[in-house]
């Protein structure tokens, strides 16, 4: 039979249970200073910011990744790359048709 005594383990268990009920979700309460282009993850007693896909930074400050300039785009060689916030568009060049990732001559 388990009885509660005054051991450190008992206090630790009680404290752990209290934390579950007392933890403030900084992400929901707008206390976090995460960038608008970042996701906020609540942690006990804290929070973590991580830039969304297509953005780079520490989560508190995120800037757009220009896939067209850094070569990470998926555009066909016969397409033009157009950078957008958090992503990019591929547009077939004149004389070609397709979705931009695959362009065929007309």
PDB file as gemmi writes it, atoms N, CA and C in Angstrom:
CRYST1    1.000    1.000    1.000  90.00  90.00  90.00 P 1                      
ATOM      1  N   UNK A   1       0.840  -1.181   0.000  1.00  0.00           N  
ATOM      2  CA  UNK A   1       0.000   0.000   0.000  1.00  0.00           C  
ATOM      3  C   UNK A   1       0.885   1.243   0.000  1.00  0.00           C  
ATOM      4  N   UNK A   2       0.546   2.188  -0.876  1.00  0.00           N  
ATOM      5  CA  UNK A   2       1.325   3.417  -0.980  1.00  0.00           C  
ATOM      6  C   UNK A   2       0.725   4.465  -0.055  1.00  0.00           C  
ATOM      7  N   UNK A   3       1.567   5.077   0.754  1.00  0.00           N  
ATOM      8  CA  UNK A   3       1.115   6.159   1.632  1.00  0.00           C  
ATOM      9  C   UNK A   3       1.949   7.396   1.333  1.00  0.00           C  
ATOM     10  N   UNK A   4       1.309   8.524   1.508  1.00  0.00           N  
ATOM     11  CA  UNK A   4       2.015   9.772   1.286  1.00  0.00           C  
ATOM     12  C   UNK A   4       2.761  10.151   2.551  1.00  0.00           C  
ATOM     13  N   UNK A   5       4.019  10.371   2.417  1.00  0.00           N  
ATOM     14  CA  UNK A   5       4.842  10.808   3.539  1.00  0.00           C  
ATOM     15  C   UNK A   5       5.393  12.182   3.244  1.00  0.00           C  
ATOM     16  N   UNK A   6       6.510  12.453   3.791  1.00  0.00           N  
ATOM     17  CA  UNK A   6       7.118  13.768   3.559  1.00  0.00           C  
ATOM     18  C   UNK A   6       8.422  13.627   2.776  1.00  0.00           C  
ATOM     19  N   UNK A   7       8.482  12.635   1.910  1.00  0.00           N  
ATOM     20  CA  UNK A   7       9.710  12.437   1.135  1.00  0.00           C  
ATOM     21  C   UNK A   7       9.801  13.458   0.010  1.00  0.00           C  
ATOM     22  N   UNK A   8      10.985  13.647  -0.505  1.00  0.00           N  
ATOM     23  CA  UNK A   8      11.198  14.565  -1.631  1.00  0.00           C  
ATOM     24  C   UNK A   8      10.395  14.119  -2.845  1.00  0.00           C  
ATOM     25  N   UNK A   9      10.296  12.816  -3.044  1.00  0.00           N  
ATOM     26  CA  UNK A   9       9.542  12.293  -4.178  1.00  0.00           C  
ATOM     27  C   UNK A   9       8.077  12.696  -4.080  1.00  0.00           C  
ATOM     28  N   UNK A  10       7.500  12.631  -2.881  1.00  0.00           N  
ATOM     29  CA  UNK A  10       6.106  13.038  -2.697  1.00  0.00           C  
ATOM     30  C   UNK A  10       5.917  14.510  -3.068  1.00  0.00           C  
ATOM     31  N   UNK A  11       6.819  15.363  -2.603  1.00  0.00           N  
ATOM     32  CA  UNK A  11       6.720  16.787  -2.916  1.00  0.00           C  
ATOM     33  C   UNK A  11       6.900  17.037  -4.413  1.00  0.00           C  
ATOM     34  N   UNK A  12       7.802  16.296  -5.020  1.00  0.00           N  
ATOM     35  CA  UNK A  12       8.024  16.433  -6.457  1.00  0.00           C  
ATOM     36  C   UNK A  12       6.767  16.054  -7.228  1.00  0.00           C  
ATOM     37  N   UNK A  13       6.121  14.961  -6.848  1.00  0.00           N  
ATOM     38  CA  UNK A  13       4.905  14.519  -7.530  1.00  0.00           C  
ATOM     39  C   UNK A  13       3.781  15.533  -7.375  1.00  0.00           C  
ATOM     40  N   UNK A  14       3.630  16.069  -6.179  1.00  0.00           N  
ATOM     41  CA  UNK A  14       2.596  17.076  -5.930  1.00  0.00           C  
ATOM     42  C   UNK A  14       2.885  18.330  -6.755  1.00  0.00           C  
ATOM     43  N   UNK A  15       4.146  18.761  -6.758  1.00  0.00           N  
ATOM     44  CA  UNK A  15       4.542  19.947  -7.520  1.00  0.00           C  
ATOM     45  C   UNK A  15       4.300  19.735  -9.013  1.00  0.00           C  
ATOM     46  N   UNK A  16       4.624  18.547  -9.516  1.00  0.00           N  
ATOM     47  CA  UNK A  16       4.411  18.230 -10.935  1.00  0.00           C  
ATOM     48  C   UNK A  16       2.933  18.285 -11.294  1.00  0.00           C  
ATOM     49  N   UNK A  17       2.086  17.764 -10.414  1.00  0.00           N  
ATOM     50  CA  UNK A  17       0.646  17.810 -10.658  1.00  0.00           C  
ATOM     51  C   UNK A  17       0.128  19.247 -10.652  1.00  0.00           C  
ATOM     52  N   UNK A  18       0.639  20.056  -9.730  1.00  0.00           N  
ATOM     53  CA  UNK A  18       0.222  21.459  -9.669  1.00  0.00           C  
ATOM     54  C   UNK A  18       0.628  22.216 -10.928  1.00  0.00           C  
ATOM     55  N   UNK A  19       1.819  21.933 -11.445  1.00  0.00           N  
ATOM     56  CA  UNK A  19       2.283  22.610 -12.654  1.00  0.00           C  
ATOM     57  C   UNK A  19       1.347  22.378 -13.826  1.00  0.00           C  
ATOM     58  N   UNK A  20       0.777  21.195 -13.894  1.00  0.00           N  
ATOM     59  CA  UNK A  20      -0.135  20.893 -14.991  1.00  0.00           C  
ATOM     60  C   UNK A  20      -1.352  21.812 -14.964  1.00  0.00           C  
ATOM     61  N   UNK A  21      -1.757  22.217 -13.781  1.00  0.00           N  
ATOM     62  CA  UNK A  21      -2.934  23.066 -13.646  1.00  0.00           C  
ATOM     63  C   UNK A  21      -2.581  24.549 -13.612  1.00  0.00           C  
ATOM     64  N   UNK A  22      -1.348  24.878 -13.240  1.00  0.00           N  
ATOM     65  CA  UNK A  22      -0.967  26.273 -13.077  1.00  0.00           C  
ATOM     66  C   UNK A  22      -0.224  26.850 -14.274  1.00  0.00           C  
ATOM     67  N   UNK A  23       0.189  26.021 -15.207  1.00  0.00           N  
ATOM     68  CA  UNK A  23       0.968  26.511 -16.338  1.00  0.00           C  
ATOM     69  C   UNK A  23       0.139  27.473 -17.183  1.00  0.00           C  
ATOM     70  N   UNK A  24       0.714  28.632 -17.474  1.00  0.00           N  
ATOM     71  CA  UNK A  24       0.055  29.614 -18.327  1.00  0.00           C  
ATOM     72  C   UNK A  24       0.474  29.346 -19.769  1.00  0.00           C  
ATOM     73  N   UNK A  25      -0.476  29.294 -20.661  1.00  0.00           N  
ATOM     74  CA  UNK A  25      -0.171  29.093 -22.074  1.00  0.00           C  
ATOM     75  C   UNK A  25       0.139  30.451 -22.696  1.00  0.00           C  
ATOM     76  N   UNK A  26       1.429  30.767 -22.751  1.00  0.00           N  
ATOM     77  CA  UNK A  26       1.854  32.058 -23.282  1.00  0.00           C  
ATOM     78  C   UNK A  26       1.436  32.244 -24.742  1.00  0.00           C  
ATOM     79  N   UNK A  27       1.291  31.145 -25.459  1.00  0.00           N  
ATOM     80  CA  UNK A  27       0.917  31.225 -26.877  1.00  0.00           C  
ATOM     81  C   UNK A  27      -0.523  31.696 -27.053  1.00  0.00           C  
ATOM     82  N   UNK A  28      -1.402  31.291 -26.164  1.00  0.00           N  
ATOM     83  CA  UNK A  28      -2.813  31.678 -26.263  1.00  0.00           C  
ATOM     84  C   UNK A  28      -3.085  33.031 -25.626  1.00  0.00           C  
ATOM     85  N   UNK A  29      -2.228  33.459 -24.725  1.00  0.00           N  
ATOM     86  CA  UNK A  29      -2.488  34.697 -23.999  1.00  0.00           C  
ATOM     87  C   UNK A  29      -1.763  35.898 -24.600  1.00  0.00           C  
ATOM     88  N   UNK A  30      -1.151  35.731 -25.764  1.00  0.00           N  
ATOM     89  CA  UNK A  30      -0.436  36.818 -26.447  1.00  0.00           C  
ATOM     90  C   UNK A  30       0.717  37.393 -25.631  1.00  0.00           C  
ATOM     91  N   UNK A  31       1.237  36.625 -24.692  1.00  0.00           N  
ATOM     92  CA  UNK A  31       2.406  37.050 -23.933  1.00  0.00           C  
ATOM     93  C   UNK A  31       3.674  36.798 -24.738  1.00  0.00           C  
ATOM     94  N   UNK A  32       3.628  35.801 -25.601  1.00  0.00           N  
ATOM     95  CA  UNK A  32       4.824  35.462 -26.376  1.00  0.00           C  
ATOM     96  C   UNK A  32       5.167  36.591 -27.342  1.00  0.00           C  
ATOM     97  N   UNK A  33       6.448  36.683 -27.658  1.00  0.00           N  
ATOM     98  CA  UNK A  33       6.888  37.679 -28.633  1.00  0.00           C  
ATOM     99  C   UNK A  33       7.320  36.999 -29.931  1.00  0.00           C  
ATOM    100  N   UNK A  34       6.626  35.912 -30.264  1.00  0.00           N  
ATOM    101  CA  UNK A  34       6.913  35.210 -31.513  1.00  0.00           C  
ATOM    102  C   UNK A  34       6.532  36.099 -32.694  1.00  0.00           C  
ATOM    103  N   UNK A  35       7.311  35.993 -33.757  1.00  0.00           N  
ATOM    104  CA  UNK A  35       7.032  36.717 -34.990  1.00  0.00           C  
ATOM    105  C   UNK A  35       5.696  36.245 -35.566  1.00  0.00           C  
ATOM    106  N   UNK A  36       5.041  37.091 -36.342  1.00  0.00           N  
ATOM    107  CA  UNK A  36       3.767  36.705 -36.959  1.00  0.00           C  
ATOM    108  C   UNK A  36       3.957  35.551 -37.941  1.00  0.00           C  
ATOM    109  N   UNK A  37       5.179  35.358 -38.424  1.00  0.00           N  
ATOM    110  CA  UNK A  37       5.485  34.260 -39.338  1.00  0.00           C  
ATOM    111  C   UNK A  37       6.173  33.107 -38.613  1.00  0.00           C  
ATOM    112  N   UNK A  38       5.818  32.933 -37.335  1.00  0.00           N  
ATOM    113  CA  UNK A  38       6.372  31.847 -36.522  1.00  0.00           C  
ATOM    114  C   UNK A  38       5.245  31.115 -35.813  1.00  0.00           C  
ATOM    115  N   UNK A  39       5.506  29.870 -35.458  1.00  0.00           N  
ATOM    116  CA  UNK A  39       4.579  29.083 -34.643  1.00  0.00           C  
ATOM    117  C   UNK A  39       5.062  29.112 -33.204  1.00  0.00           C  
ATOM    118  N   UNK A  40       4.127  29.237 -32.290  1.00  0.00           N  
ATOM    119  CA  UNK A  40       4.426  29.257 -30.863  1.00  0.00           C  
ATOM    120  C   UNK A  40       4.043  27.909 -30.266  1.00  0.00           C  
ATOM    121  N   UNK A  41       4.953  27.324 -29.501  1.00  0.00           N  
ATOM    122  CA  UNK A  41       4.693  26.063 -28.814  1.00  0.00           C  
ATOM    123  C   UNK A  41       4.794  26.299 -27.315  1.00  0.00           C  
ATOM    124  N   UNK A  42       3.720  26.018 -26.592  1.00  0.00           N  
ATOM    125  CA  UNK A  42       3.724  26.186 -25.146  1.00  0.00           C  
ATOM    126  C   UNK A  42       4.546  25.086 -24.497  1.00  0.00           C  
ATOM    127  N   UNK A  43       5.313  25.460 -23.479  1.00  0.00           N  
ATOM    128  CA  UNK A  43       6.084  24.513 -22.675  1.00  0.00           C  
ATOM    129  C   UNK A  43       5.825  24.887 -21.220  1.00  0.00           C  
ATOM    130  N   UNK A  44       5.989  23.951 -20.322  1.00  0.00           N  
ATOM    131  CA  UNK A  44       5.743  24.259 -18.915  1.00  0.00           C  
ATOM    132  C   UNK A  44       6.630  25.405 -18.464  1.00  0.00           C  
ATOM    133  N   UNK A  45       6.002  26.496 -18.086  1.00  0.00           N  
ATOM    134  CA  UNK A  45       6.717  27.656 -17.588  1.00  0.00           C  
ATOM    135  C   UNK A  45       7.392  28.485 -18.662  1.00  0.00           C  
ATOM    136  N   UNK A  46       7.181  28.158 -19.913  1.00  0.00           N  
ATOM    137  CA  UNK A  46       7.859  28.873 -20.983  1.00  0.00           C  
ATOM    138  C   UNK A  46       7.133  28.648 -22.307  1.00  0.00           C  
ATOM    139  N   UNK A  47       7.778  29.022 -23.395  1.00  0.00           N  
ATOM    140  CA  UNK A  47       7.252  28.798 -24.737  1.00  0.00           C  
ATOM    141  C   UNK A  47       8.416  28.800 -25.716  1.00  0.00           C  
ATOM    142  N   UNK A  48       8.155  28.318 -26.915  1.00  0.00           N  
ATOM    143  CA  UNK A  48       9.195  28.226 -27.939  1.00  0.00           C  
ATOM    144  C   UNK A  48       8.633  28.769 -29.247  1.00  0.00           C  
ATOM    145  N   UNK A  49       9.407  29.579 -29.940  1.00  0.00           N  
ATOM    146  CA  UNK A  49       9.012  30.141 -31.232  1.00  0.00           C  
ATOM    147  C   UNK A  49       9.856  29.509 -32.334  1.00  0.00           C  
ATOM    148  N   UNK A  50       9.210  29.128 -33.435  1.00  0.00           N  
ATOM    149  CA  UNK A  50       9.923  28.560 -34.581  1.00  0.00           C  
ATOM    150  C   UNK A  50       9.320  29.136 -35.853  1.00  0.00           C  
ATOM    151  N   UNK A  51      10.183  29.667 -36.718  1.00  0.00           N  
ATOM    152  CA  UNK A  51       9.710  30.258 -37.974  1.00  0.00           C  
ATOM    153  C   UNK A  51       8.972  29.219 -38.810  1.00  0.00           C  
ATOM    154  N   UNK A  52       7.921  29.674 -39.474  1.00  0.00           N  
ATOM    155  CA  UNK A  52       7.139  28.805 -40.358  1.00  0.00           C  
ATOM    156  C   UNK A  52       7.954  28.456 -41.597  1.00  0.00           C  
ATOM    157  N   UNK A  53       7.501  27.429 -42.318  1.00  0.00           N  
ATOM    158  CA  UNK A  53       8.155  27.026 -43.565  1.00  0.00           C  
ATOM    159  C   UNK A  53       8.196  28.220 -44.513  1.00  0.00           C  
ATOM    160  N   UNK A  54       9.320  28.399 -45.172  1.00  0.00           N  
ATOM    161  CA  UNK A  54       9.485  29.515 -46.093  1.00  0.00           C  
ATOM    162  C   UNK A  54      10.079  30.753 -45.448  1.00  0.00           C  
ATOM    163  N   UNK A  55      10.326  30.681 -44.134  1.00  0.00           N  
ATOM    164  CA  UNK A  55      10.904  31.799 -43.395  1.00  0.00           C  
ATOM    165  C   UNK A  55      12.118  31.317 -42.613  1.00  0.00           C  
ATOM    166  N   UNK A  56      13.012  32.230 -42.307  1.00  0.00           N  
ATOM    167  CA  UNK A  56      14.201  31.895 -41.540  1.00  0.00           C  
ATOM    168  C   UNK A  56      14.371  32.897 -40.401  1.00  0.00           C  
ATOM    169  N   UNK A  57      15.003  32.464 -39.325  1.00  0.00           N  
ATOM    170  CA  UNK A  57      15.241  33.327 -38.172  1.00  0.00           C  
ATOM    171  C   UNK A  57      15.161  32.537 -36.886  1.00  0.00           C  
ATOM    172  N   UNK A  58      15.146  33.252 -35.776  1.00  0.00           N  
ATOM    173  CA  UNK A  58      15.145  32.611 -34.459  1.00  0.00           C  
ATOM    174  C   UNK A  58      13.745  32.394 -33.896  1.00  0.00           C  
ATOM    175  N   UNK A  59      12.719  32.715 -34.655  1.00  0.00           N  
ATOM    176  CA  UNK A  59      11.344  32.559 -34.190  1.00  0.00           C  
ATOM    177  C   UNK A  59      10.774  33.840 -33.615  1.00  0.00           C  
ATOM    178  N   UNK A  60      11.648  34.687 -33.085  1.00  0.00           N  
ATOM    179  CA  UNK A  60      11.205  35.982 -32.571  1.00  0.00           C  
ATOM    180  C   UNK A  60      11.263  37.025 -33.685  1.00  0.00           C  
ATOM    181  N   UNK A  61      12.125  36.757 -34.659  1.00  0.00           N  
ATOM    182  CA  UNK A  61      12.247  37.591 -35.847  1.00  0.00           C  
ATOM    183  C   UNK A  61      12.432  36.658 -37.040  1.00  0.00           C  
ATOM    184  N   UNK A  62      11.467  36.648 -37.951  1.00  0.00           N  
ATOM    185  CA  UNK A  62      11.503  35.748 -39.110  1.00  0.00           C  
ATOM    186  C   UNK A  62      11.458  36.573 -40.391  1.00  0.00           C  
ATOM    187  N   UNK A  63      12.278  36.185 -41.349  1.00  0.00           N  
ATOM    188  CA  UNK A  63      12.262  36.864 -42.643  1.00  0.00           C  
ATOM    189  C   UNK A  63      12.066  35.841 -43.753  1.00  0.00           C  
ATOM    190  N   UNK A  64      11.509  36.313 -44.838  1.00  0.00           N  
ATOM    191  CA  UNK A  64      11.202  35.468 -45.983  1.00  0.00           C  
ATOM    192  C   UNK A  64      12.474  34.879 -46.581  1.00  0.00           C  
ATOM    193  N   UNK A  65      12.414  33.608 -46.947  1.00  0.00           N  
ATOM    194  CA  UNK A  65      13.495  32.972 -47.700  1.00  0.00           C  
ATOM    195  C   UNK A  65      13.182  33.200 -49.173  1.00  0.00           C  
ATOM    196  N   UNK A  66      14.113  33.768 -49.905  1.00  0.00           N  
ATOM    197  CA  UNK A  66      13.907  33.998 -51.334  1.00  0.00           C  
ATOM    198  C   UNK A  66      14.400  32.768 -52.091  1.00  0.00           C  
ATOM    199  N   UNK A  67      13.475  31.837 -52.331  1.00  0.00           N  
ATOM    200  CA  UNK A  67      13.809  30.580 -53.002  1.00  0.00           C  
ATOM    201  C   UNK A  67      14.339  30.819 -54.412  1.00  0.00           C  
ATOM    202  N   UNK A  68      13.911  31.903 -55.032  1.00  0.00           N  
ATOM    203  CA  UNK A  68      14.356  32.207 -56.402  1.00  0.00           C  
ATOM    204  C   UNK A  68      15.839  32.579 -56.430  1.00  0.00           C  
ATOM    205  N   UNK A  69      16.303  33.285 -55.406  1.00  0.00           N  
ATOM    206  CA  UNK A  69      17.707  33.704 -55.354  1.00  0.00           C  
ATOM    207  C   UNK A  69      18.637  32.630 -54.818  1.00  0.00           C  
ATOM    208  N   UNK A  70      18.151  31.799 -53.887  1.00  0.00           N  
ATOM    209  CA  UNK A  70      19.060  30.821 -53.280  1.00  0.00           C  
ATOM    210  C   UNK A  70      19.050  29.469 -53.991  1.00  0.00           C  
ATOM    211  N   UNK A  71      18.245  29.330 -55.044  1.00  0.00           N  
ATOM    212  CA  UNK A  71      18.253  28.106 -55.843  1.00  0.00           C  
ATOM    213  C   UNK A  71      17.452  26.954 -55.271  1.00  0.00           C  
ATOM    214  N   UNK A  72      16.659  27.198 -54.236  1.00  0.00           N  
ATOM    215  CA  UNK A  72      15.882  26.100 -53.639  1.00  0.00           C  
ATOM    216  C   UNK A  72      14.485  25.973 -54.249  1.00  0.00           C  
ATOM    217  N   UNK A  73      14.214  26.720 -55.310  1.00  0.00           N  
ATOM    218  CA  UNK A  73      12.899  26.651 -55.961  1.00  0.00           C  
ATOM    219  C   UNK A  73      12.771  25.361 -56.773  1.00  0.00           C  
ATOM    220  N   UNK A  74      11.558  25.089 -57.203  1.00  0.00           N  
ATOM    221  CA  UNK A  74      11.283  23.863 -57.965  1.00  0.00           C  
ATOM    222  C   UNK A  74      10.829  24.181 -59.389  1.00  0.00           C  
ATOM    223  N   UNK A  75      11.237  25.339 -59.894  1.00  0.00           N  
ATOM    224  CA  UNK A  75      10.794  25.772 -61.221  1.00  0.00           C  
ATOM    225  C   UNK A  75      11.565  25.058 -62.333  1.00  0.00           C  
ATOM    226  N   UNK A  76      10.857  24.824 -63.422  1.00  0.00           N  
ATOM    227  CA  UNK A  76      11.446  24.255 -64.631  1.00  0.00           C  
ATOM    228  C   UNK A  76      12.452  25.256 -65.210  1.00  0.00           C  
ATOM    229  N   UNK A  77      13.430  24.763 -65.974  1.00  0.00           N  
ATOM    230  CA  UNK A  77      14.412  25.661 -66.596  1.00  0.00           C  
ATOM    231  C   UNK A  77      13.745  26.613 -67.585  1.00  0.00           C  
ATOM    232  N   UNK A  78      12.569  26.252 -68.057  1.00  0.00           N  
ATOM    233  CA  UNK A  78      11.819  27.101 -68.982  1.00  0.00           C  
ATOM    234  C   UNK A  78      10.714  27.873 -68.265  1.00  0.00           C  
ATOM    235  N   UNK A  79      10.953  28.172 -66.997  1.00  0.00           N  
ATOM    236  CA  UNK A  79       9.987  28.937 -66.195  1.00  0.00           C  
ATOM    237  C   UNK A  79      10.714  30.048 -65.451  1.00  0.00           C  
ATOM    238  N   UNK A  80       9.972  31.080 -65.132  1.00  0.00           N  
ATOM    239  CA  UNK A  80      10.485  32.160 -64.295  1.00  0.00           C  
ATOM    240  C   UNK A  80      10.018  31.925 -62.865  1.00  0.00           C  
ATOM    241  N   UNK A  81      10.903  32.204 -61.937  1.00  0.00           N  
ATOM    242  CA  UNK A  81      10.581  32.064 -60.512  1.00  0.00           C  
ATOM    243  C   UNK A  81      10.169  33.431 -59.983  1.00  0.00           C  
ATOM    244  N   UNK A  82       9.064  33.450 -59.246  1.00  0.00           N  
ATOM    245  CA  UNK A  82       8.554  34.679 -58.640  1.00  0.00           C  
ATOM    246  C   UNK A  82       8.468  34.459 -57.139  1.00  0.00           C  
ATOM    247  N   UNK A  83       9.266  35.209 -56.370  1.00  0.00           N  
ATOM    248  CA  UNK A  83       9.255  35.053 -54.916  1.00  0.00           C  
ATOM    249  C   UNK A  83       7.973  35.642 -54.336  1.00  0.00           C  
ATOM    250  N   UNK A  84       7.397  34.949 -53.343  1.00  0.00           N  
ATOM    251  CA  UNK A  84       6.240  35.438 -52.594  1.00  0.00           C  
ATOM    252  C   UNK A  84       6.561  35.287 -51.113  1.00  0.00           C  
ATOM    253  N   UNK A  85       5.782  35.897 -50.250  1.00  0.00           N  
ATOM    254  CA  UNK A  85       6.014  35.760 -48.811  1.00  0.00           C  
ATOM    255  C   UNK A  85       5.841  34.314 -48.377  1.00  0.00           C  
ATOM    256  N   UNK A  86       6.920  33.700 -47.942  1.00  0.00           N  
ATOM    257  CA  UNK A  86       6.881  32.332 -47.433  1.00  0.00           C  
ATOM    258  C   UNK A  86       6.897  31.258 -48.493  1.00  0.00           C  
ATOM    259  N   UNK A  87       6.958  31.629 -49.763  1.00  0.00           N  
ATOM    260  CA  UNK A  87       6.913  30.626 -50.824  1.00  0.00           C  
ATOM    261  C   UNK A  87       7.430  31.231 -52.123  1.00  0.00           C  
ATOM    262  N   UNK A  88       6.991  30.652 -53.233  1.00  0.00           N  
ATOM    263  CA  UNK A  88       7.346  31.158 -54.556  1.00  0.00           C  
ATOM    264  C   UNK A  88       6.370  30.598 -55.586  1.00  0.00           C  
ATOM    265  N   UNK A  89       6.329  31.222 -56.746  1.00  0.00           N  
ATOM    266  CA  UNK A  89       5.523  30.744 -57.869  1.00  0.00           C  
ATOM    267  C   UNK A  89       6.435  30.490 -59.050  1.00  0.00           C  
ATOM    268  N   UNK A  90       6.086  29.489 -59.841  1.00  0.00           N  
ATOM    269  CA  UNK A  90       6.804  29.185 -61.069  1.00  0.00           C  
ATOM    270  C   UNK A  90       5.856  29.437 -62.238  1.00  0.00           C  
ATOM    271  N   UNK A  91       6.289  30.258 -63.191  1.00  0.00           N  
ATOM    272  CA  UNK A  91       5.443  30.623 -64.327  1.00  0.00           C  
ATOM    273  C   UNK A  91       6.210  30.313 -65.609  1.00  0.00           C  
ATOM    274  N   UNK A  92       5.609  29.467 -66.432  1.00  0.00           N  
ATOM    275  CA  UNK A  92       6.261  29.090 -67.691  1.00  0.00           C  
ATOM    276  C   UNK A  92       6.544  30.326 -68.541  1.00  0.00           C  
ATOM    277  N   UNK A  93       7.710  30.316 -69.163  1.00  0.00           N  
ATOM    278  CA  UNK A  93       8.105  31.418 -70.040  1.00  0.00           C  
ATOM    279  C   UNK A  93       7.236  31.426 -71.293  1.00  0.00           C  
ATOM    280  N   UNK A  94       7.265  32.560 -71.983  1.00  0.00           N  
ATOM    281  CA  UNK A  94       6.501  32.699 -73.223  1.00  0.00           C  
ATOM    282  C   UNK A  94       6.929  31.615 -74.211  1.00  0.00           C  
ATOM    283  N   UNK A  95       5.941  30.972 -74.818  1.00  0.00           N  
ATOM    284  CA  UNK A  95       6.209  29.893 -75.760  1.00  0.00           C  
ATOM    285  C   UNK A  95       6.182  28.517 -75.116  1.00  0.00           C  
ATOM    286  N   UNK A  96       5.903  28.477 -73.801  1.00  0.00           N  
ATOM    287  CA  UNK A  96       5.838  27.211 -73.059  1.00  0.00           C  
ATOM    288  C   UNK A  96       4.532  27.156 -72.278  1.00  0.00           C  
ATOM    289  N   UNK A  97       4.053  25.947 -72.039  1.00  0.00           N  
ATOM    290  CA  UNK A  97       2.854  25.763 -71.218  1.00  0.00           C  
ATOM    291  C   UNK A  97       3.151  24.721 -70.150  1.00  0.00           C  
ATOM    292  N   UNK A  98       2.424  24.803 -69.048  1.00  0.00           N  
ATOM    293  CA  UNK A  98       2.578  23.854 -67.950  1.00  0.00           C  
ATOM    294  C   UNK A  98       2.304  24.521 -66.621  1.00  0.00           C  
ATOM    295  N   UNK A  99       2.641  23.814 -65.562  1.00  0.00           N  
ATOM    296  CA  UNK A  99       2.372  24.323 -64.214  1.00  0.00           C  
ATOM    297  C   UNK A  99       3.542  25.117 -63.630  1.00  0.00           C  
ATOM    298  N   UNK A 100       4.583  25.305 -64.396  1.00  0.00           N  
ATOM    299  CA  UNK A 100       5.746  26.046 -63.920  1.00  0.00           C  
ATOM    300  C   UNK A 100       6.848  25.143 -63.397  1.00  0.00           C  
ATOM    301  N   UNK A 101       6.460  24.004 -62.880  1.00  0.00           N  
ATOM    302  CA  UNK A 101       7.446  23.019 -62.442  1.00  0.00           C  
ATOM    303  C   UNK A 101       7.802  22.091 -63.595  1.00  0.00           C  
ATOM    304  N   UNK A 102       6.916  22.054 -64.565  1.00  0.00           N  
ATOM    305  CA  UNK A 102       7.132  21.294 -65.793  1.00  0.00           C  
ATOM    306  C   UNK A 102       6.543  22.116 -66.937  1.00  0.00           C  
ATOM    307  N   UNK A 103       7.402  22.590 -67.828  1.00  0.00           N  
ATOM    308  CA  UNK A 103       6.961  23.428 -68.946  1.00  0.00           C  
ATOM    309  C   UNK A 103       7.351  22.763 -70.266  1.00  0.00           C  
ATOM    310  N   UNK A 104       6.397  22.693 -71.170  1.00  0.00           N  
ATOM    311  CA  UNK A 104       6.609  22.083 -72.491  1.00  0.00           C  
ATOM    312  C   UNK A 104       6.454  23.152 -73.567  1.00  0.00           C  
ATOM    313  N   UNK A 105       7.267  23.051 -74.607  1.00  0.00           N  
ATOM    314  CA  UNK A 105       7.167  23.988 -75.721  1.00  0.00           C  
ATOM    315  C   UNK A 105       5.847  23.826 -76.449  1.00  0.00           C  
ATOM    316  N   UNK A 106       5.328  24.950 -76.911  1.00  0.00           N  
ATOM    317  CA  UNK A 106       4.042  24.925 -77.623  1.00  0.00           C  
ATOM    318  C   UNK A 106       4.262  24.454 -79.044  1.00  0.00           C  
TER     319      UNK A 106                                                      
END                                                                             
